[in-house]
Amino acid sequence: MLWDVHCHFPFNWENPDDPQYEQAVDARADALRDAGVTRASLLCSGRFGLTHDDALTYARRHEDLFLPSAQLDPEDTTPQELRRLHEIGYRGIKISGVRRPYDDYKYFPLYQTAEELQMPILFHLGVIGGGIDYQITHPRRDPRAAQSIRRQREMAEEARKNPGGGSPFRRGGMRDISATRMKPFHLDTIANNFPELRMIGAHLGGTGNYDEAASVARWRHNVYFDLSGGETIERHAIERRIVGHEIGVEKLIWGSDCGTDEIGDHAIRLEQIFEQAKLTEDESDRIRYWNAAELFGEAEPTLAAE
């Protein structure tokens, strides 16, 4: 069994008005099942694309697989709205791209409500990717990268002409986003104030933040970290001895965070991580499924006998 805690609703960023949601969601479900995924937290956005209510209708096409999680903006999501989302079927939350640090007091009422409703929160941590990965390519020598950067410039120009028109670009074409507002130590503040709130830090804390993530995981009971983020994060998980060493196996879970056609490859690399880290089958199963199942209330947490 395999649980994907970081599975995005297949929104078409290049064409936000693309109506092919039914086919895209079905294709995503098929790819997940082919990769051995038995449960997936489907991150449904109300910020861009479909509303939370509309996205839920597509998630329900595969109720045995998808556990709906609402991507939201804590800047303008009220506790009352969070309660409504929970009532209609959402069981988790995803937060990213915030205007203030995650541990700003303004967001505390939302965290308190999530704690009461037992809705785990997945926090993006570190730099937000997308577009061109300059670690592996560059538009100077890669035609596909050159095409991508031209499209980014076109989208930014469209946003300048139509501010607030549903584009991920804001404020006249610029993205008001900073990795300094999305750090693992912010989860420490939140955990100290809301000790029963279940939290997932994405991408092992984000490149550059691994030590912070390990420190928080070491001492905060309800803080976990996922292994999503692509091949660089997966490589660092072994090279920097994070899995099962800096972060214990009970504090790690898996997420794909990728396109439909890449899910199977990431599931294969997860098994390679287990082999390289020399984990036992029981330790691997904690990361594959049981940590997430306990986190989302679909399995009872176990404690050692006295």
C-alpha positions as CSV (number, residue, x, y, z in Angstrom):
1,M,0.0,0.0,0.0
2,L,1.2,3.5,-0.9
3,W,-0.2,6.9,0.2
4,D,0.5,10.0,-1.8
5,V,0.1,13.0,0.4
6,H,1.1,15.6,-2.2
7,C,-1.0,14.9,-5.3
8,H,-2.1,18.1,-7.1
9,F,-5.4,18.4,-8.9
10,P,-4.4,18.3,-12.6
11,F,-4.9,22.0,-13.3
12,N,-3.6,23.3,-16.7
13,W,-1.4,26.3,-15.9
14,E,-0.7,26.9,-19.6
15,N,-4.4,27.0,-20.3
16,P,-6.4,27.8,-17.2
17,D,-9.7,27.7,-19.1
18,D,-9.1,24.1,-20.2
19,P,-12.4,22.3,-19.5
20,Q,-10.9,18.8,-19.7
21,Y,-11.0,18.1,-16.0
22,E,-12.9,14.9,-16.1
23,Q,-10.4,13.2,-18.4
24,A,-7.4,14.7,-16.6
25,V,-8.6,13.5,-13.1
26,D,-9.3,10.0,-14.5
27,A,-5.9,9.9,-16.1
28,R,-4.3,11.0,-12.8
29,A,-6.2,8.3,-10.9
30,D,-5.1,5.6,-13.4
31,A,-1.5,6.7,-13.1
32,L,-1.6,6.6,-9.3
33,R,-3.1,3.1,-9.3
34,D,-0.6,1.9,-11.8
35,A,2.2,3.1,-9.5
36,G,0.7,1.2,-6.6
37,V,-0.9,4.1,-4.9
38,T,-4.0,3.1,-2.8
39,R,-4.8,6.5,-1.2
40,A,-4.0,10.0,-2.4
41,S,-4.5,13.4,-0.8
42,L,-5.9,15.3,-3.8
43,L,-4.9,19.0,-3.4
44,C,-7.9,21.0,-4.8
45,S,-7.4,24.7,-5.3
46,G,-9.8,27.5,-4.8
47,R,-7.1,30.1,-5.6
48,F,-6.7,29.3,-9.3
49,G,-9.0,27.3,-11.6
50,L,-11.9,25.4,-10.2
51,T,-13.6,26.4,-7.0
52,H,-13.3,24.0,-4.0
53,D,-17.0,23.0,-4.5
54,D,-16.5,22.2,-8.2
55,A,-13.2,20.4,-7.7
56,L,-14.8,18.1,-5.1
57,T,-17.2,16.7,-7.8
58,Y,-14.2,15.4,-9.7
59,A,-12.5,14.0,-6.7
60,R,-15.6,12.0,-5.9
61,R,-15.2,10.2,-9.2
62,H,-12.6,8.1,-7.4
63,E,-13.7,8.1,-3.7
64,D,-11.8,4.9,-2.9
65,L,-8.6,6.7,-4.0
66,F,-8.8,10.4,-3.4
67,L,-9.0,12.1,0.0
68,P,-9.7,15.8,-0.8
69,S,-7.5,18.5,0.6
70,A,-8.2,22.2,0.1
71,Q,-5.5,24.5,-1.2
72,L,-6.3,27.8,0.4
73,D,-4.9,31.2,1.2
74,P,-4.8,31.8,5.0
75,E,-4.8,35.5,4.3
76,D,-8.5,35.5,3.4
77,T,-9.8,32.1,4.4
78,T,-11.9,32.4,7.6
79,P,-12.4,29.7,10.2
80,Q,-16.1,29.6,9.1
81,E,-15.1,28.9,5.5
82,L,-12.8,26.1,6.7
83,R,-15.6,24.6,8.7
84,R,-17.8,24.7,5.6
85,L,-15.1,23.0,3.5
86,H,-14.8,20.2,6.2
87,E,-18.6,19.8,6.2
88,I,-18.7,19.2,2.4
89,G,-15.9,16.6,2.4
90,Y,-12.5,18.2,2.7
91,R,-10.1,16.3,5.1
92,G,-6.9,18.2,4.8
93,I,-5.4,21.6,3.8
94,K,-2.5,22.8,1.6
95,I,-0.9,26.2,2.1
96,S,1.7,27.9,0.0
97,G,2.8,31.2,-1.4
98,V,1.8,33.2,1.7
99,R,2.1,36.9,2.2
100,R,3.3,36.6,5.8
101,P,5.5,34.0,7.5
102,Y,3.6,30.8,8.3
103,D,3.7,31.5,12.0
104,D,2.2,35.0,11.8
105,Y,-0.4,35.4,14.5
106,K,-3.0,36.4,11.8
107,Y,-3.1,32.8,10.7
108,F,-3.6,31.3,14.2
109,P,-7.4,31.3,14.1
110,L,-7.3,29.1,11.0
111,Y,-4.7,26.8,12.6
112,Q,-6.9,26.5,15.7
113,T,-9.9,25.5,13.6
114,A,-7.8,22.9,11.7
115,E,-6.7,21.5,15.0
116,E,-10.2,21.2,16.2
117,L,-11.4,19.6,13.0
118,Q,-8.4,17.2,12.9
119,M,-7.5,18.5,9.4
120,P,-3.8,18.0,8.7
121,I,-2.0,20.9,7.0
122,L,0.5,20.4,4.2
123,F,2.9,23.4,4.1
124,H,5.1,24.1,1.1
125,L,8.6,24.8,2.3
126,G,11.5,26.5,0.6
127,V,11.7,28.0,-2.9
128,I,8.7,27.4,-5.1
129,G,9.8,25.7,-8.3
130,G,8.2,25.5,-11.7
131,G,9.3,26.7,-15.0
132,I,13.0,26.0,-15.7
133,D,15.2,24.0,-13.5
134,Y,18.6,25.7,-14.0
135,Q,20.4,22.9,-12.1
136,I,19.9,20.7,-15.1
137,T,19.2,22.9,-18.1
138,H,19.3,26.5,-19.5
139,P,17.4,28.3,-22.3
140,R,20.8,29.1,-23.9
141,R,21.3,25.5,-24.9
142,D,17.8,23.9,-24.6
143,P,15.0,24.7,-27.1
144,R,12.3,23.4,-24.7
145,A,13.7,25.6,-21.9
146,A,13.8,28.6,-24.3
147,Q,10.2,27.9,-25.2
148,S,9.2,27.8,-21.5
149,I,10.8,31.1,-20.7
150,R,9.1,32.8,-23.6
151,R,5.8,31.4,-22.4
152,Q,6.5,32.7,-18.9
153,R,7.1,36.1,-20.2
154,E,3.9,36.0,-22.2
155,M,1.9,34.9,-19.2
156,A,3.4,37.8,-17.1
157,E,2.5,40.2,-19.8
158,E,-1.0,38.9,-19.9
159,A,-1.2,39.4,-16.2
160,R,-0.1,43.0,-16.4
161,K,-2.9,43.7,-18.9
162,N,-5.5,41.7,-16.9
163,P,-4.5,41.9,-13.2
164,G,-6.5,39.4,-11.0
165,G,-7.6,37.4,-14.1
166,G,-6.9,34.0,-12.6
167,S,-3.2,33.9,-13.5
168,P,-0.6,32.7,-11.0
169,F,1.2,36.0,-11.6
170,R,0.0,38.9,-9.4
171,R,0.8,42.5,-8.7
172,G,1.2,43.6,-12.3
173,G,2.9,40.4,-13.5
174,M,5.1,39.7,-10.5
175,R,4.7,36.8,-8.0
176,D,4.7,38.1,-4.5
177,I,6.3,35.0,-3.1
178,S,9.3,34.5,-0.7
179,A,10.9,31.3,0.6
180,T,11.8,33.2,3.8
181,R,8.1,33.1,4.7
182,M,7.9,29.3,4.3
183,K,10.6,27.7,6.5
184,P,10.6,24.6,8.7
185,F,11.2,26.6,11.9
186,H,7.8,28.3,11.3
187,L,6.3,24.9,11.9
188,D,8.0,24.7,15.3
189,T,6.2,27.9,16.4
190,I,2.9,26.5,15.2
191,A,3.5,23.2,16.9
192,N,4.2,24.8,20.2
193,N,1.0,26.8,20.1
194,F,-1.2,24.0,18.6
195,P,0.4,20.7,19.8
196,E,-2.5,18.5,18.4
197,L,-2.4,20.1,14.9
198,R,-1.0,17.6,12.5
199,M,1.4,19.2,10.0
200,I,3.4,18.0,7.0
201,G,6.4,20.0,5.7
202,A,6.8,19.5,2.0
203,H,10.1,18.6,0.2
204,L,12.0,17.5,3.4
205,G,11.9,21.2,4.3
206,G,13.1,22.4,0.9
207,T,16.7,22.5,-0.4
208,G,18.8,24.5,2.0
209,N,16.4,23.8,5.0
210,Y,17.2,20.2,5.8
211,D,18.8,20.9,9.1
212,E,15.8,23.0,10.2
213,A,13.4,20.2,9.1
214,A,15.4,17.6,11.0
215,S,15.5,19.7,14.1
216,V,11.7,20.2,14.1
217,A,11.0,16.6,13.3
218,R,13.2,15.5,16.1
219,W,11.2,17.3,18.8
220,R,7.7,18.0,17.6
221,H,5.4,15.0,17.8
222,N,2.8,16.0,15.1
223,V,5.2,17.4,12.5
224,Y,6.1,15.2,9.5
225,F,8.0,15.8,6.3
226,D,7.3,14.5,2.8
227,L,9.8,13.2,0.2
228,S,8.3,15.1,-2.7
229,G,10.2,17.7,-4.8
230,G,11.8,15.8,-7.6
231,E,15.1,14.0,-8.3
232,T,17.2,16.5,-6.4
233,I,15.3,16.1,-3.1
234,E,15.3,12.3,-3.7
235,R,19.1,12.3,-4.2
236,H,19.7,14.5,-1.2
237,A,17.6,12.1,0.9
238,I,20.3,9.6,0.5
239,E,23.5,11.6,0.0
240,R,22.8,13.7,3.0
241,R,21.6,10.7,5.1
242,I,18.2,12.3,5.8
243,V,16.0,9.2,5.6
244,G,16.1,7.1,8.7
245,H,19.1,9.0,10.1
246,E,18.6,12.8,10.4
247,I,14.8,12.3,10.3
248,G,13.3,9.1,11.7
249,V,11.2,6.8,9.6
250,E,8.1,7.6,11.7
251,K,8.3,11.2,10.7
252,L,8.5,10.7,6.9
253,I,5.8,10.3,4.3
254,W,5.7,10.2,0.5
255,G,4.3,12.6,-2.1
256,S,4.5,12.7,-5.8
257,D,4.0,16.5,-6.5
258,C,4.4,16.0,-10.3
259,G,2.7,15.5,-13.6
260,T,0.6,12.5,-14.3
261,D,3.2,10.8,-16.5
262,E,5.9,11.1,-13.8
263,I,4.1,9.5,-10.9
264,G,5.3,6.0,-11.6
265,D,9.0,7.1,-11.9
266,H,8.8,8.7,-8.5
267,A,7.3,5.6,-6.9
268,I,10.1,3.5,-8.3
269,R,12.7,6.0,-6.9
270,L,11.0,5.8,-3.5
271,E,11.8,2.0,-3.4
272,Q,15.4,2.8,-4.4
273,I,15.7,5.2,-1.5
274,F,14.5,2.4,0.9
275,E,17.1,0.1,-0.6
276,Q,19.9,2.6,-0.4
277,A,19.0,3.6,3.1
278,K,18.9,-0.1,4.1
279,L,15.4,0.2,5.7
280,T,13.6,-2.8,6.8
281,E,10.2,-3.7,5.3
282,D,8.4,-2.5,8.4
283,E,10.3,0.9,8.3
284,S,9.6,1.2,4.6
285,D,5.9,0.6,5.2
286,R,5.8,3.4,7.7
287,I,6.8,5.8,5.0
288,R,4.8,4.2,2.2
289,Y,1.5,4.2,4.0
290,W,1.0,3.9,7.7
291,N,2.4,7.3,8.9
292,A,0.0,9.0,6.5
293,A,-2.9,6.8,7.4
294,E,-2.4,7.6,11.1
295,L,-2.0,11.3,10.2
296,F,-5.3,11.4,8.4
297,G,-7.2,9.3,10.9
298,E,-7.5,6.2,8.8
299,A,-5.4,4.1,11.2
300,E,-5.0,4.1,14.9
301,P,-1.6,5.3,16.1
302,T,0.3,2.6,17.9
303,L,2.4,2.9,21.1
304,A,5.0,0.6,22.4
305,A,3.9,-1.7,25.3
306,E,5.2,-0.8,28.7
